[in-house]
Amino acid sequence: MGRDTRQTTEQRPTPVGIQRRRGGRLFSSEKIIFYVLNSINKCISSSDGTQTQFTLTGTVGGSVLFPVPIPEDREVMSIFWNSDKTVIAIVKPNNLDVKNDRFQGRIQVQKPGYSLNMSHLGKEDVGTYEAQIFTDSTPIHIIYILQVTEISSTASSIWMDIRMVTTLGILVSFIVG
């Protein structure tokens, strides 16, 4: 019998810091670290109950705050923010590193604390966001469901009426008073 000459494609682990091309995509070491930490964190979160979920609603052109409740007895080492399995930002004490151009100039850390403010909302921002918070003890995993609505013409008209009444009230007070 002859020797089997078929080639096998064996997946070997890639050391951290090395990039591997798979299916036409380039995976950086940072993404690999994120996915490993994500897997570990999901296991920890589900076992000790440190997973929280928020549903947030914003309006097109407006902003929304992603709250990050951190217990006072914990020190934050880093926070990985992601959307659709893509890292959008990494927060470390006194440092925000935006990793996705779509969010450049639109996100900032709300001080004091680590809550994230996203401005100039658009319909493309709708979706699931995650904060993976690494502390000096147990990691915390928070999921956010973001909904973005357009301000209705009725709401816009009511807002204009309120502004008009307020302006007239100030004018009447000024003239009479």
C-alpha positions in Angstrom: 0.0 0.0 0.0 1.1 3.5 -0.8 1.5 6.3 1.7 -1.4 8.8 2.1 -0.2 12.0 0.5 -3.2 14.2 1.3 -2.4 17.3 3.2 -4.1 18.0 6.4 -4.8 21.5 7.6 -4.1 21.5 11.3 -4.9 24.6 13.3 -2.0 25.5 15.6 -2.4 28.1 18.3 -1.0 31.5 17.5 1.2 33.1 20.1 0.0 36.4 21.4 1.5 39.3 19.4 1.4 37.3 16.1 -1.2 38.0 13.5 -2.8 35.2 11.5 -4.7 35.5 8.3 -7.9 33.5 8.3 -10.6 33.7 5.7 -9.2 36.9 4.3 -9.3 38.7 7.7 -6.4 39.8 9.7 -6.6 39.1 13.4 -4.4 41.3 15.6 -3.1 40.1 19.0 -5.4 42.6 20.7 -8.5 41.0 19.1 -7.2 37.6 20.1 -6.7 38.7 23.7 -10.2 40.3 23.7 -11.8 37.1 22.5 -10.0 35.0 25.1 -10.8 37.4 27.9 -14.4 37.6 26.6 -14.7 33.8 26.8 -13.2 33.7 30.3 -15.3 36.6 31.5 -18.6 35.0 30.2 -17.8 31.9 32.2 -17.0 33.9 35.4 -20.0 36.2 34.8 -22.5 33.4 34.6 -21.0 31.6 37.6 -21.0 34.5 40.1 -23.8 36.7 38.8 -21.8 39.8 37.9 -23.5 40.2 34.6 -26.0 43.1 34.2 -28.1 44.3 31.3 -29.4 47.8 30.4 -31.8 48.9 27.7 -31.0 52.4 26.5 -33.0 54.7 24.2 -31.6 57.7 22.4 -32.8 59.9 19.5 -31.1 60.5 16.2 -28.6 63.3 16.6 -28.7 63.1 20.4 -26.5 61.3 22.9 -26.9 58.5 25.4 -25.0 57.5 28.6 -23.9 53.9 29.1 -23.8 53.6 32.9 -21.0 51.7 34.5 -21.8 50.9 38.1 -18.6 49.9 39.9 -18.7 48.9 43.5 -16.7 51.3 45.7 -14.5 48.5 47.0 -13.2 47.7 43.5 -10.4 49.3 41.5 -10.8 49.4 37.7 -7.8 48.1 35.7 -9.4 48.4 32.2 -12.7 48.3 30.4 -13.1 46.8 26.9 -16.1 48.3 25.1 -17.4 46.3 22.1 -20.2 46.2 19.6 -21.0 43.3 17.3 -17.8 41.5 18.5 -15.6 44.4 17.5 -13.6 46.4 20.1 -14.6 50.0 19.9 -12.6 51.4 22.8 -10.4 50.4 25.7 -10.6 52.5 28.9 -7.9 52.6 31.5 -7.7 55.0 34.4 -7.4 58.5 32.9 -7.2 57.1 29.3 -9.7 56.4 26.5 -8.3 54.7 23.5 -10.9 54.6 20.7 -10.2 51.6 18.4 -13.0 52.0 15.8 -13.0 55.1 13.5 -16.8 55.1 13.5 -16.8 56.2 17.1 -13.8 58.6 16.9 -14.9 62.0 18.4 -18.3 60.6 19.4 -17.5 58.8 22.7 -16.0 60.0 25.9 -15.7 58.8 29.5 -18.1 60.6 31.9 -16.2 61.7 35.0 -16.2 60.9 37.8 -16.4 57.2 37.1 -16.3 55.2 33.9 -19.7 55.6 32.3 -19.4 56.1 28.5 -21.2 59.0 26.7 -22.0 58.5 23.0 -23.0 61.5 21.0 -24.3 62.2 17.4 -26.4 59.0 17.5 -27.6 57.6 14.2 -29.8 54.6 13.2 -26.5 52.7 12.5 -25.8 52.8 16.3 -28.7 50.5 17.1 -27.5 47.2 18.6 -25.9 45.4 21.4 -22.9 46.9 23.2 -20.8 45.2 25.9 -18.5 46.5 28.7 -16.0 44.0 30.0 -14.7 45.5 33.2 -11.6 44.1 34.7 -11.1 45.0 38.3 -8.7 44.1 41.1 -11.0 41.3 41.9 -13.9 39.7 39.9 -14.5 40.9 36.3 -17.9 42.6 35.6 -19.8 42.1 32.3 -22.5 44.6 31.3 -24.7 44.2 28.2 -26.4 47.3 26.7 -29.2 47.1 24.2 -29.3 50.5 22.4 -32.4 51.7 20.5 -32.2 54.9 18.5 -35.5 56.6 17.5 -36.2 59.5 15.3 -37.9 62.4 17.0 -41.5 62.5 15.7 -42.9 65.6 14.1 -45.6 65.7 16.8 -42.9 65.7 19.5 -40.9 68.3 17.6 -44.0 70.5 17.3 -44.9 70.2 21.0 -41.3 71.1 21.9 -41.6 74.2 19.6 -44.9 75.1 21.4 -43.2 74.8 24.8 -40.3 77.0 23.8 -42.8 79.6 22.3 -44.9 79.7 25.5 -41.7 79.9 27.7 -40.4 82.8 25.5 -43.7 84.6 25.6 -43.9 84.1 29.4 -40.5 85.7 29.8 -41.4 88.6 27.6 -44.7 89.2 29.5 -42.8 89.1 32.8 -40.2 91.5 31.5 -42.8 94.0 30.2 -45.2 93.8 33.2 -42.5 93.4 35.9 
